[in-house]
Amino acid sequence: VMQAAGKLMKVFLTRRIPPEGMKILSAAGVCEVSLWDSDEPVPREELLKGVQGAHGLLCLLSDKIDAEVLDAAGPNLKVISTLSVGFDHMALDEIKKRGIRVGYTPDVLTDATAELTVALLLATARRLPEGVEEVKNGGWSSWKPLWLCGYGLSGSTVGVIGLGRIGMAIAQRLKPFGVKKLLYSGRTAKAHAAEVNGEFVPLDTLVSESDFIVVSCSLTPETQGLCDKAFFSKMKKTAVFVNSSRGAVVNQEDLYEALTTGQIAAAGLDVTTPEPLPTNHPLLTLKNCVVLPHIGSATYSTRGIMAALSARNLLGGLQGTDMPSELNF
C-alpha cells in the first residue's frame, strides 16, 4: 500500500553514500530522504538545518553528533545510524537521555581494516615508500648490504593494544609470518586470544617487550593520548609502532620526538588528529613515518556492505523493529 506523502518519515543523510545503501532506503518506501549531496563533509550549519524535524539521521565519523545537533533535530528523532564501527564522534550520554537508538557497522569492515593494518605494518617495517622514492629519484645505485634495511616479523614479538574484533583479525593474519610471541593488553583477558596464542600482559610489559606494536583499541577517555612520551620511552629502539584505530589515541608531538631522536625505529599511521593531517605537519617530513589517509575499510565491497548495513539499521530504528547492528549502551 502506498503511503501518503505526508506520512513518510524524514531522514537526513550527512553525505552521499554508496549506492547499495541508497537503493535499500528508496525501496523501503517509508522515508523521505534529504541529504547533503556531496562527497565533502556537511558544514556544521547545514547539518543543524538538515536534521530539523528528522526521524532518522545517517552520519559519518566526521560528523560531531552532540546535544546541539540532537536539539536541532527535535523530538521526532528516533534513530541515528553511523557508517562506522567507531562511535567516538557521538555524545552517547546525550543520545541515551533522549531515548534515541543507535546503529553502527561492526564486523563488516573487520577483514578490510585488518588487511590494511598488516599492509601498513609491512610497508613501514620494510620501508616501502622510501624504497619507491629512491627508485624514482635515482637513489638506487649498486647493491649495498645495509641499504634500506628494515625489520622482519619472523621470530618477532608483536603487541596488540585492544584485542577486539579488529585486533584479533590482525593477530590472525600476522601469525603465519612466523611471529614468535603475541602479547595483548586491554581492560580484560579475552577467551578468544587462545586462537592466536595471545598472552594477556600489563601495558608496560607489552610496550617494553614488543618489536611491533599495533594499536587497535577504541577511542575512550582512558585511551585518549595513551601513546605518549612515557609510552614511547619504554619501547625498544628497534620497534615499529602502527596505529589504525583513532588518531587521538596518540600524542603526535611525542611521537614526532620519539621518531626524530631514534627512541623508536618507525611508525605507520592510518589515522591522525586532525583528519586530514595538514600537509605541513612535522610528521610528514620524516622518512620513518608512513601516513595513510584513513583507508582502513576502503575496499569497494566493504564500503558497499557498510552502506547497506547502515541503511538497514536506519530503517529498523524508524519502524521500531530489530536493527541488524544496534549499539547497546
C-alpha positions in Angstrom: 0.0 0.0 0.0 1.4 3.4 -1.0 1.7 5.7 2.0 0.6 9.3 1.5 3.5 11.7 1.2 2.7 13.3 4.5 3.1 10.0 6.3 6.7 9.4 5.1 9.3 9.8 7.9 12.0 12.3 7.2 15.6 11.1 7.2 18.7 13.2 6.8 22.0 11.8 5.3 25.1 13.9 6.1 26.8 12.7 2.9 26.4 10.8 -0.4 26.7 7.2 0.5 27.5 4.2 -1.7 24.5 3.2 -3.9 23.9 -0.1 -2.1 22.6 2.0 0.8 20.5 4.4 -1.2 18.8 1.5 -3.0 17.7 0.0 0.3 16.3 3.3 1.6 14.3 4.1 -1.5 13.0 0.5 -1.9 11.6 0.6 1.6 9.1 3.3 0.8 8.9 4.5 4.4 11.1 7.5 4.4 11.7 10.7 2.5 15.5 11.2 2.2 17.2 14.5 2.2 20.9 14.6 2.0 24.0 16.8 1.9 24.7 15.9 -1.7 28.4 16.0 -1.7 31.5 13.8 -1.1 32.7 16.5 1.3 31.6 16.8 5.0 28.5 18.7 5.7 29.2 22.1 7.2 28.0 22.5 10.8 25.3 25.0 10.0 23.9 22.8 7.1 23.9 19.8 9.5 21.9 21.8 12.1 19.5 22.9 9.3 19.3 19.4 7.7 18.3 17.5 10.8 15.4 19.7 11.7 12.3 17.5 12.3 14.2 14.4 11.2 13.0 11.0 12.4 16.3 9.4 11.4 19.9 10.5 10.9 22.6 8.7 8.9 26.0 10.1 9.7 29.7 9.5 9.3 32.5 9.7 11.8 33.5 13.2 10.6 30.1 14.5 11.9 30.1 15.5 15.6 26.7 14.4 16.9 26.3 16.3 20.2 23.5 17.9 22.2 23.3 20.8 19.8 22.6 18.5 16.9 20.0 16.5 18.9 18.2 19.7 20.0 18.2 21.0 16.4 16.6 17.7 15.3 13.9 17.9 17.9 11.6 15.3 19.5 10.9 13.3 16.3 14.4 11.8 16.2 14.3 8.1 16.9 17.4 6.7 15.4 21.0 7.6 14.4 22.8 5.2 12.1 26.6 5.7 11.7 28.6 4.4 8.7 31.4 3.3 11.0 32.5 0.8 13.6 33.7 3.6 15.9 31.2 5.8 17.8 33.5 8.3 19.5 32.0 11.1 17.3 28.7 10.8 19.1 27.7 12.0 22.6 26.2 8.7 23.7 25.1 10.0 27.1 23.0 12.8 25.4 21.6 10.3 22.9 20.6 7.8 25.7 18.9 10.6 27.7 16.6 11.2 24.7 15.9 7.5 24.1 17.4 7.5 20.6 18.6 4.2 19.2 22.0 3.9 17.5 23.1 1.6 14.7 26.7 1.1 13.6 28.7 -1.2 11.3 30.9 -3.6 13.2 32.1 -6.9 11.8 31.6 -6.0 8.1 34.8 -3.9 8.0 36.9 -6.1 10.2 38.7 -8.0 7.4 39.4 -5.0 5.3 40.8 -3.0 8.2 42.9 -5.8 9.5 44.3 -6.3 5.9 45.2 -2.7 5.6 46.8 -2.7 9.0 49.1 -5.6 8.0 49.9 -3.8 4.8 50.8 -0.6 6.7 52.9 -2.6 9.2 54.9 -4.2 6.4 55.2 -1.0 4.4 56.6 0.8 7.5 58.8 -2.0 8.8 60.3 -2.8 5.3 60.5 0.9 4.3 58.4 0.5 1.1 57.5 4.2 0.5 61.2 5.1 1.0 62.2 2.4 -1.5 59.7 3.5 -4.1 61.0 7.1 -3.7 64.7 6.0 -4.1 63.9 4.2 -7.4 62.2 7.3 -8.7 64.8 9.9 -7.6 67.9 7.9 -8.7 69.0 6.9 -5.2 69.2 3.3 -6.3 72.8 2.6 -7.3 74.8 -0.5 -6.6 73.7 -3.2 -4.2 74.7 -2.3 -0.6 74.4 -4.8 2.3 72.6 -2.4 4.7 70.8 0.0 2.4 67.1 0.3 3.1 67.2 -2.5 5.7 64.2 -2.8 7.9 62.7 -5.1 10.4 61.1 -8.5 9.8 58.1 -10.2 11.5 59.7 -13.7 11.5 60.8 -14.6 15.1 59.4 -11.3 16.5 57.2 -10.3 19.4 54.0 -8.4 18.4 52.0 -6.5 20.9 48.3 -5.7 20.1 46.7 -3.0 22.2 43.0 -3.8 22.1 42.3 -7.4 21.1 38.7 -6.8 19.9 37.3 -7.9 16.5 39.8 -6.0 14.5 42.8 -6.6 16.8 42.0 -10.3 16.7 41.8 -10.3 12.9 45.2 -8.5 12.7 46.7 -11.1 15.1 45.3 -14.0 13.0 46.9 -12.5 9.8 50.3 -11.8 11.5 50.7 -15.3 12.9 51.6 -17.0 9.5 54.5 -14.6 9.2 56.3 -16.6 11.9 55.7 -14.2 14.8 57.2 -15.9 17.9 55.1 -14.3 20.6 51.9 -12.4 20.6 51.2 -10.1 23.5 48.0 -8.2 24.1 46.7 -5.7 26.6 43.3 -4.2 27.3 40.6 -4.0 30.0 40.2 -7.7 30.3 41.7 -11.0 29.2 39.9 -12.4 26.1 38.9 -16.1 25.8 39.3 -15.9 22.0 43.0 -14.9 22.5 43.8 -18.7 22.7 43.3 -19.0 19.0 46.4 -16.9 18.3 48.3 -18.0 21.4 47.8 -14.4 22.7 49.3 -13.6 26.1 47.5 -11.1 28.3 50.0 -8.7 29.8 50.1 -5.3 31.5 50.6 -2.5 29.0 54.1 -1.7 30.3 55.2 -5.3 29.6 53.7 -5.1 26.1 55.4 -1.8 25.3 58.8 -2.8 26.5 58.9 -6.3 25.0 57.3 -5.9 21.6 59.1 -5.5 18.3 55.9 -4.3 16.7 53.1 -2.5 18.5 49.7 -2.4 16.8 47.1 -0.1 18.3 43.5 -1.3 17.6 41.6 -0.1 20.6 38.6 2.2 20.5 38.9 5.8 21.5 37.7 6.4 25.0 38.6 8.8 27.8 41.0 6.0 29.0 42.8 5.6 25.7 42.9 9.3 24.7 46.6 10.2 24.5 47.6 6.7 25.7 50.6 6.6 23.4 52.7 9.5 24.8 56.3 10.4 25.7 56.3 7.9 28.6 54.9 5.2 26.4 57.4 5.7 23.5 60.3 5.9 26.0 59.6 2.3 27.1 59.6 1.0 23.6 62.7 -0.8 22.0 64.8 1.5 19.8 64.2 -1.1 17.0 60.5 -1.3 17.5 57.8 -0.3 14.9 54.6 1.4 16.0 51.4 1.1 14.0 48.0 2.8 14.7 44.9 2.0 12.7 42.4 2.9 15.5 41.9 6.6 16.1 44.4 9.4 15.9 43.6 10.9 19.3 45.0 7.7 21.0 48.4 9.1 20.1 50.2 12.2 21.2 51.6 13.2 17.9 54.2 15.7 19.3 55.6 12.9 21.5 55.6 10.5 18.5 57.5 13.0 16.4 60.1 13.4 19.1 60.4 9.6 19.5 60.9 9.2 15.8 63.4 12.1 15.4 65.6 11.1 18.4 65.8 7.4 17.4 63.8 6.4 20.5 61.8 4.1 18.2 62.5 2.9 14.7 59.4 3.8 12.7 55.7 4.5 12.8 52.8 3.7 10.4 49.6 5.6 10.9 46.2 5.2 9.1 44.6 7.7 11.5 45.7 11.1 12.7 44.4 14.1 14.5 43.1 16.2 12.9 42.0 14.4 9.7 43.1 15.3 7.2 46.6 16.0 8.6 47.8 19.4 7.3 50.4 18.9 4.6 52.9 21.0 6.6 52.7 18.7 9.6 56.1 17.8 11.1 55.4 14.0 10.9 55.2 14.3 7.1 58.8 15.4 6.9 60.1 12.1 8.3 61.3 9.2 6.3 60.5 6.8 9.1 56.8 7.7 9.3 54.3 6.3 6.9 50.9 8.2 7.0 47.8 6.9 5.1 44.5 8.8 4.7 42.3 6.6 7.0 41.7 4.0 4.4 41.3 1.0 6.7 37.9 -0.1 5.4 38.4 1.2 1.9 37.6 -1.7 -0.4 34.7 -1.4 -2.8 32.9 -4.4 -1.4 33.3 -3.4 2.2 32.1 0.2 1.7 29.0 -1.2 -0.2 28.2 -3.6 2.6 28.7 -0.8 5.2 26.3 1.4 3.3 23.7 -1.4 3.1 24.0 -2.2 6.8 23.7 1.4 7.9 20.6 1.8 5.7 19.0 -1.3 7.3 19.9 0.0 10.8 18.2 3.2 9.9 15.0 1.5 8.7 14.9 -0.8 11.8 15.1 2.3 14.0 12.5 4.2 12.1 10.0 1.3 12.2 10.6 0.2 15.7 11.9 -3.2 14.7 15.2 -5.0 15.1 18.3 -3.3 13.8 20.9 -5.7 12.3 23.6 -4.0 14.3 22.4 -1.9 17.2 24.8 -0.3 19.7 23.8 -1.2 23.2 25.0 1.5 25.6 
